[in-house]
Amino acid sequence: MTAATNEGAATAPPATPSLAEATRVWLRVGLLSFGGPAGQIALMHKELVEDRRWIGERRFLHALNYCMLLPGPEAQQLATYIGWLMHRTAGGLIAGLLFILPGALVMWGLSLLYVLYRQIPLVDAAFFGVKAAVLAVVIEAGLRISRRALKNRAMIAIAVAAFLALFLFKAPFPLVILGAGLIGWLGQRWAPALFGGGGHAGQDGAPEFKGVVDLMFERGELSHAEPSAARALKVLALWLPLWLGPVALLWLSGGAGSVFAQIGTFFSAMAVVTFGGAYAVLAYVAQAAVDGYGWLFAGEMVDGLGLAETTPGPLILVLQFVGFVAAWRAHGGLDPLVAGSLGGLLTVWVTFAPCFLWIFLGAPYIEALRGNRALSAGLTAITAAVVGVIANLALWFGLHVLFRVVQPVVIGPLAPDLPVLASLDWRAAVLAVAAMIALLRLKLGMIPVLAGCAAAGIVLARLPA
């Protein structure tokens, strides 16, 4: 009797968390969300699905699949989605903002550090060590995500095809995602056993548990998740002015030539087309920022990405660095550091305000379609494709961390980026291997590994590469 009671207690779902309790968890996620989208999604899965059981595996993946289809940082939008499910708009705002704010504050500080002290060798050496650690974090997180998403040979094939399309053929990210969705939609008709989303069982074959959100749905406590045309119009009426209102005011006050009007307009447009995250959009941003607007130099774009890799939060915060440097240089009579801070803040605003719009507007309709088998199959295939996308990003990052020279090699229709082997930086390789051992074998936390690699980077940077 006692054993049965204990077993039931172990499997019973937890109580519905209060908004204050959820806020503490979202702050923890925001502070620890290093390693890009792979690491951030894995962290949320561990905190929300595995440890606290606030949301079930299938509903978590359903929300993730929708966020993968949106422009902007999918991990931040996933946090907003789950926060909105549990605690309505307030919960979504808290989850989304706390996911952004720690990284934005760090990026602001690093941008100040960069423009004032970027020539100091000690600072550069610490960043060198952290980048090697982040490579290990991305690989570890990618392995965790793949174990959950690649349930059968069809999903593995889709992931491999997505990786090859991106790495060898430089296929556009939206085309890869749309192709995977189409394959899943058709596959559900032809081979439903392979494209049906994995059934109702967990990885070990046991019935999947119901999370807090699932039980709230069953009790009828999530009326805000029901689609409504009136509600959709209210969301549009609120969030469109919040997003674009400041940009319009900057145009009216400073004219089209104002650096702030240029930043607001350019990054508002980027917010609509940034499919695939920071890496996918970085090439276009670099071309426009360097050649089009003359905001910064080509090498500084690479430095900005390196800074973004060392911060918690979405990697798209690299755009904050661009906005900071642009306004710092063309300060328009303001103190350069004040202008840079305002430029970075404006970039963050127009980058992330539409993310809340996409979630608050579309999530109720996505929840209503959760039982649609064809849609579920398409989104399941998209999740598998994203594993290939993450693998491609990890490879890209690894090549640029470990090798000093990486160049595209064109062979007919193929154009992979390949390293010059003689340019291997043994110091980065040693740090990356040590970080992977610490994470995968010793199971050390992310923060100790990052701090240790930063310290080791300061030591190793004194040695010749």
MOURRA-V777809 format. One record per residue. N is the residue number from 1. RES is the residue in three letters. NEAR is the number of other ideal C-beta (glycine too) atoms within 10 Angstrom. D_CENTER is the distance of its C-alpha to the mean C-alpha in Angstrom with 2 decimals. Layout:
# MOURRA-V777809
N_RES_NEAR_D_CENTER ; N_RES_NEAR_D_CENTER
This chain:
# MOURRA-V777809
1_MET_5_46.70 ; 2_THR_6_44.82 ; 3_ALA_7_42.65 ; 4_ALA_8_41.80 ; 5_THR_9_41.02 ; 6_ASN_10_38.71 ; 7_GLU_10_36.90 ; 8_GLY_9_36.47 ; 9_ALA_8_35.17 ; 10_ALA_7_32.61 ; 11_THR_10_31.27 ; 12_ALA_10_31.68 ; 13_PRO_14_28.57 ; 14_PRO_12_27.83 ; 15_ALA_8_28.89 ; 16_THR_16_26.76 ; 17_PRO_17_24.94 ; 18_SER_10_26.03 ; 19_LEU_13_23.80 ; 20_ALA_8_24.60 ; 21_GLU_13_23.62 ; 22_ALA_23_20.29 ; 23_THR_18_19.73 ; 24_ARG_12_20.42 ; 25_VAL_19_17.90 ; 26_TRP_24_15.09 ; 27_LEU_16_16.23 ; 28_ARG_13_16.13 ; 29_VAL_23_12.53 ; 30_GLY_23_11.69 ; 31_LEU_17_14.03 ; 32_LEU_17_12.96 ; 33_SER_28_9.16 ; 34_PHE_24_9.64 ; 35_GLY_29_8.83 ; 36_GLY_26_5.37 ; 37_PRO_31_3.19 ; 38_ALA_26_6.93 ; 39_GLY_25_8.31 ; 40_GLN_27_6.54 ; 41_ILE_26_7.46 ; 42_ALA_21_10.64 ; 43_LEU_22_11.40 ; 44_MET_23_11.34 ; 45_HIS_21_13.41 ; 46_LYS_13_15.77 ; 47_GLU_16_16.26 ; 48_LEU_26_16.61 ; 49_VAL_20_18.00 ; 50_GLU_9_19.80 ; 51_ASP_11_21.04 ; 52_ARG_16_21.63 ; 53_ARG_18_21.88 ; 54_TRP_24_20.77 ; 55_ILE_25_19.42 ; 56_GLY_22_20.60 ; 57_GLU_19_18.87 ; 58_ARG_20_19.64 ; 59_ARG_20_18.59 ; 60_PHE_22_15.22 ; 61_LEU_21_14.72 ; 62_HIS_23_16.30 ; 63_ALA_26_13.91 ; 64_LEU_25_10.87 ; 65_ASN_26_12.86 ; 66_TYR_25_13.45 ; 67_CYS_26_9.93 ; 68_MET_24_9.46 ; 69_LEU_19_12.54 ; 70_LEU_18_11.54 ; 71_PRO_20_10.95 ; 72_GLY_26_8.20 ; 73_PRO_27_4.55 ; 74_GLU_25_4.99 ; 75_ALA_28_4.19 ; 76_GLN_30_6.32 ; 77_GLN_30_8.46 ; 78_LEU_28_9.06 ; 79_ALA_32_10.26 ; 80_THR_30_12.32 ; 81_TYR_28_13.68 ; 82_ILE_29_14.90 ; 83_GLY_28_16.24 ; 84_TRP_26_18.02 ; 85_LEU_26_19.50 ; 86_MET_22_21.01 ; 87_HIS_20_22.16 ; 88_ARG_16_22.15 ; 89_THR_16_21.00 ; 90_ALA_13_21.49 ; 91_GLY_21_19.26 ; 92_GLY_24_16.44 ; 93_LEU_16_16.95 ; 94_ILE_21_17.16 ; 95_ALA_30_14.04 ; 96_GLY_26_11.93 ; 97_LEU_18_13.91 ; 98_LEU_24_13.93 ; 99_PHE_31_10.18 ; 100_ILE_25_10.65 ; 101_LEU_16_14.19 ; 102_PRO_18_14.35 ; 103_GLY_25_12.05 ; 104_ALA_24_13.88 ; 105_LEU_13_17.14 ; 106_VAL_18_16.55 ; 107_MET_27_15.61 ; 108_TRP_20_18.75 ; 109_GLY_12_20.80 ; 110_LEU_24_19.68 ; 111_SER_25_20.43 ; 112_LEU_16_23.82 ; 113_LEU_14_24.37 ; 114_TYR_21_23.60 ; 115_VAL_17_26.08 ; 116_LEU_10_28.68 ; 117_TYR_11_28.62 ; 118_ARG_14_26.66 ; 119_GLN_7_29.88 ; 120_ILE_11_30.22 ; 121_PRO_10_30.01 ; 122_LEU_10_29.01 ; 123_VAL_15_25.74 ; 124_ASP_16_24.93 ; 125_ALA_20_25.87 ; 126_ALA_20_23.60 ; 127_PHE_22_20.56 ; 128_PHE_22_21.87 ; 129_GLY_26_21.84 ; 130_VAL_24_18.39 ; 131_LYS_24_16.90 ; 132_ALA_28_18.88 ; 133_ALA_31_17.63 ; 134_VAL_27_13.92 ; 135_LEU_27_14.96 ; 136_ALA_26_16.46 ; 137_VAL_25_13.53 ; 138_VAL_25_11.37 ; 139_ILE_23_14.53 ; 140_GLU_21_15.29 ; 141_ALA_25_12.06 ; 142_GLY_22_12.44 ; 143_LEU_16_16.00 ; 144_ARG_16_15.35 ; 145_ILE_21_13.21 ; 146_SER_19_15.87 ; 147_ARG_11_18.67 ; 148_ARG_19_17.66 ; 149_ALA_23_16.87 ; 150_LEU_19_19.71 ; 151_LYS_19_22.69 ; 152_ASN_14_25.28 ; 153_ARG_9_26.36 ; 154_ALA_19_25.20 ; 155_MET_23_21.53 ; 156_ILE_16_21.96 ; 157_ALA_15_23.62 ; 158_ILE_28_20.88 ; 159_ALA_24_18.26 ; 160_VAL_16_20.78 ; 161_ALA_18_21.60 ; 162_ALA_27_18.06 ; 163_PHE_21_17.82 ; 164_LEU_15_21.29 ; 165_ALA_21_20.78 ; 166_LEU_26_17.96 ; 167_PHE_18_19.58 ; 168_LEU_14_23.20 ; 169_PHE_13_23.41 ; 170_LYS_13_20.45 ; 171_ALA_15_20.06 ; 172_PRO_14_17.91 ; 173_PHE_21_14.57 ; 174_PRO_14_15.76 ; 175_LEU_12_19.01 ; 176_VAL_25_17.60 ; 177_ILE_21_15.82 ; 178_LEU_16_19.00 ; 179_GLY_18_21.17 ; 180_ALA_28_19.59 ; 181_GLY_21_19.99 ; 182_LEU_13_23.57 ; 183_ILE_21_24.35 ; 184_GLY_29_23.29 ; 185_TRP_18_25.31 ; 186_LEU_15_28.32 ; 187_GLY_21_27.97 ; 188_GLN_23_28.32 ; 189_ARG_11_31.72 ; 190_TRP_8_32.88 ; 191_ALA_13_31.49 ; 192_PRO_12_30.26 ; 193_ALA_10_30.37 ; 194_LEU_19_27.62 ; 195_PHE_27_25.39 ; 196_GLY_17_26.05 ; 197_GLY_22_22.86 ; 198_GLY_20_24.50 ; 199_GLY_12_27.04 ; 200_HIS_10_27.23 ; 201_ALA_12_27.34 ; 202_GLY_15_25.00 ; 203_GLN_11_24.62 ; 204_ASP_5_28.04 ; 205_GLY_7_29.80 ; 206_ALA_9_30.27 ; 207_PRO_9_29.65 ; 208_GLU_16_26.18 ; 209_PHE_14_26.37 ; 210_LYS_17_25.91 ; 211_GLY_25_23.48 ; 212_VAL_20_24.40 ; 213_VAL_24_22.76 ; 214_ASP_19_24.72 ; 215_LEU_14_27.89 ; 216_MET_18_27.35 ; 217_PHE_17_27.25 ; 218_GLU_10_30.45 ; 219_ARG_9_32.15 ; 220_GLY_7_31.40 ; 221_GLU_13_29.53 ; 222_LEU_18_26.61 ; 223_SER_8_28.57 ; 224_HIS_18_25.81 ; 225_ALA_19_23.85 ; 226_GLU_11_26.75 ; 227_PRO_15_26.40 ; 228_SER_13_28.81 ; 229_ALA_7_29.65 ; 230_ALA_7_30.90 ; 231_ARG_14_27.75 ; 232_ALA_15_25.64 ; 233_LEU_11_28.01 ; 234_LYS_13_27.68 ; 235_VAL_19_23.88 ; 236_LEU_13_24.37 ; 237_ALA_9_27.23 ; 238_LEU_14_25.26 ; 239_TRP_19_21.82 ; 240_LEU_14_23.02 ; 241_PRO_11_25.39 ; 242_LEU_13_22.95 ; 243_TRP_21_20.53 ; 244_LEU_16_23.23 ; 245_GLY_11_26.12 ; 246_PRO_17_25.39 ; 247_VAL_20_25.07 ; 248_ALA_13_28.41 ; 249_LEU_13_30.03 ; 250_LEU_20_29.05 ; 251_TRP_16_30.59 ; 252_LEU_9_33.70 ; 253_SER_10_34.16 ; 254_GLY_15_33.32 ; 255_GLY_9_33.62 ; 256_ALA_9_31.56 ; 257_GLY_9_32.28 ; 258_SER_17_30.63 ; 259_VAL_23_27.60 ; 260_PHE_25_25.96 ; 261_ALA_20_26.75 ; 262_GLN_22_25.36 ; 263_ILE_28_22.05 ; 264_GLY_26_21.81 ; 265_THR_18_22.80 ; 266_PHE_23_20.77 ; 267_PHE_23_17.36 ; 268_SER_20_18.24 ; 269_ALA_12_18.83 ; 270_MET_22_15.55 ; 271_ALA_22_13.79 ; 272_VAL_11_15.65 ; 273_VAL_13_15.02 ; 274_THR_25_11.51 ; 275_PHE_20_10.93 ; 276_GLY_23_9.00 ; 277_GLY_23_6.63 ; 278_ALA_22_8.34 ; 279_TYR_20_10.57 ; 280_ALA_19_11.91 ; 281_VAL_21_13.00 ; 282_LEU_23_14.07 ; 283_ALA_10_17.43 ; 284_TYR_13_18.43 ; 285_VAL_22_17.52 ; 286_ALA_20_19.48 ; 287_GLN_12_22.39 ; 288_ALA_15_22.66 ; 289_ALA_25_22.24 ; 290_VAL_17_24.64 ; 291_ASP_9_27.11 ; 292_GLY_13_26.94 ; 293_TYR_15_26.78 ; 294_GLY_11_27.71 ; 295_TRP_25_25.36 ; 296_LEU_20_24.75 ; 297_PHE_12_25.68 ; 298_ALA_11_23.96 ; 299_GLY_9_23.70 ; 300_GLU_19_22.06 ; 301_MET_22_19.02 ; 302_VAL_12_18.59 ; 303_ASP_19_19.26 ; 304_GLY_28_16.61 ; 305_LEU_19_13.90 ; 306_GLY_21_15.56 ; 307_LEU_23_15.44 ; 308_ALA_24_11.73 ; 309_GLU_24_11.38 ; 310_THR_20_13.72 ; 311_THR_25_12.17 ; 312_PRO_27_10.31 ; 313_GLY_27_7.50 ; 314_PRO_29_4.79 ; 315_LEU_24_6.40 ; 316_ILE_31_7.72 ; 317_LEU_30_10.10 ; 318_VAL_25_12.11 ; 319_LEU_30_13.61 ; 320_GLN_30_15.06 ; 321_PHE_28_16.89 ; 322_VAL_29_18.30 ; 323_GLY_31_19.51 ; 324_PHE_32_21.01 ; 325_VAL_24_22.92 ; 326_ALA_25_24.06 ; 327_ALA_29_25.58 ; 328_TRP_26_26.91 ; 329_ARG_16_28.90 ; 330_ALA_19_30.10 ; 331_HIS_17_30.66 ; 332_GLY_12_33.43 ; 333_GLY_5_35.81 ; 334_LEU_15_33.41 ; 335_ASP_10_32.93 ; 336_PRO_14_30.36 ; 337_LEU_16_28.19 ; 338_VAL_12_28.40 ; 339_ALA_21_27.60 ; 340_GLY_24_24.60 ; 341_SER_19_23.28 ; 342_LEU_19_23.90 ; 343_GLY_29_22.26 ; 344_GLY_27_19.02 ; 345_LEU_15_19.24 ; 346_LEU_24_19.99 ; 347_THR_30_17.02 ; 348_VAL_23_14.66 ; 349_TRP_17_16.77 ; 350_VAL_23_16.89 ; 351_THR_26_13.19 ; 352_PHE_27_12.21 ; 353_ALA_18_15.56 ; 354_PRO_23_15.18 ; 355_CYS_28_12.02 ; 356_PHE_24_14.57 ; 357_LEU_19_17.09 ; 358_TRP_21_15.35 ; 359_ILE_32_14.96 ; 360_PHE_25_18.40 ; 361_LEU_19_20.06 ; 362_GLY_19_18.86 ; 363_ALA_23_18.08 ; 364_PRO_20_21.83 ; 365_TYR_14_22.61 ; 366_ILE_21_19.97 ; 367_GLU_22_21.47 ; 368_ALA_12_24.89 ; 369_LEU_15_24.13 ; 370_ARG_16_22.82 ; 371_GLY_9_26.19 ; 372_ASN_13_26.42 ; 373_ARG_14_26.80 ; 374_ALA_15_26.19 ; 375_LEU_20_22.92 ; 376_SER_23_21.85 ; 377_ALA_24_22.83 ; 378_GLY_24_20.94 ; 379_LEU_26_17.67 ; 380_THR_29_18.45 ; 381_ALA_30_18.96 ; 382_ILE_27_15.68 ; 383_THR_24_13.98 ; 384_ALA_26_16.25 ; 385_ALA_30_15.45 ; 386_VAL_28_11.72 ; 387_VAL_25_13.12 ; 388_GLY_25_14.96 ; 389_VAL_27_12.11 ; 390_ILE_27_10.37 ; 391_ALA_23_13.97 ; 392_ASN_21_14.53 ; 393_LEU_23_11.71 ; 394_ALA_22_13.08 ; 395_LEU_17_16.51 ; 396_TRP_15_15.94 ; 397_PHE_20_14.71 ; 398_GLY_20_17.57 ; 399_LEU_16_20.12 ; 400_HIS_19_19.43 ; 401_VAL_23_19.53 ; 402_LEU_21_22.62 ; 403_PHE_19_24.60 ; 404_ARG_13_25.87 ; 405_VAL_13_26.59 ; 406_VAL_16_24.46 ; 407_GLN_10_25.85 ; 408_PRO_10_25.67 ; 409_VAL_9_28.59 ; 410_VAL_8_29.88 ; 411_ILE_8_31.86 ; 412_GLY_5_32.85 ; 413_PRO_8_29.83 ; 414_LEU_13_27.65 ; 415_ALA_14_25.78 ; 416_PRO_16_23.85 ; 417_ASP_14_22.85 ; 418_LEU_13_25.16 ; 419_PRO_16_25.98 ; 420_VAL_11_29.41 ; 421_LEU_8_30.33 ; 422_ALA_8_32.66 ; 423_SER_13_29.85 ; 424_LEU_15_28.25 ; 425_ASP_17_27.59 ; 426_TRP_12_29.01 ; 427_ARG_22_27.79 ; 428_ALA_23_24.08 ; 429_ALA_16_24.93 ; 430_VAL_13_26.77 ; 431_LEU_27_24.02 ; 432_ALA_22_21.38 ; 433_VAL_13_23.90 ; 434_ALA_17_24.80 ; 435_ALA_27_21.26 ; 436_MET_18_20.84 ; 437_ILE_13_24.21 ; 438_ALA_20_23.31 ; 439_LEU_21_20.18 ; 440_LEU_13_21.52 ; 441_ARG_8_25.23 ; 442_LEU_9_25.79 ; 443_LYS_7_22.85 ; 444_LEU_14_22.39 ; 445_GLY_11_19.62 ; 446_MET_23_16.64 ; 447_ILE_12_18.28 ; 448_PRO_13_21.67 ; 449_VAL_24_20.40 ; 450_LEU_22_18.60 ; 451_ALA_15_21.76 ; 452_GLY_17_24.06 ; 453_CYS_27_22.57 ; 454_ALA_20_22.74 ; 455_ALA_13_26.37 ; 456_ALA_21_27.12 ; 457_GLY_22_25.70 ; 458_ILE_18_28.24 ; 459_VAL_11_30.97 ; 460_LEU_20_30.09 ; 461_ALA_17_29.52 ; 462_ARG_9_33.27 ; 463_LEU_8_34.07 ; 464_PRO_5_34.37 ; 465_ALA_11_31.65
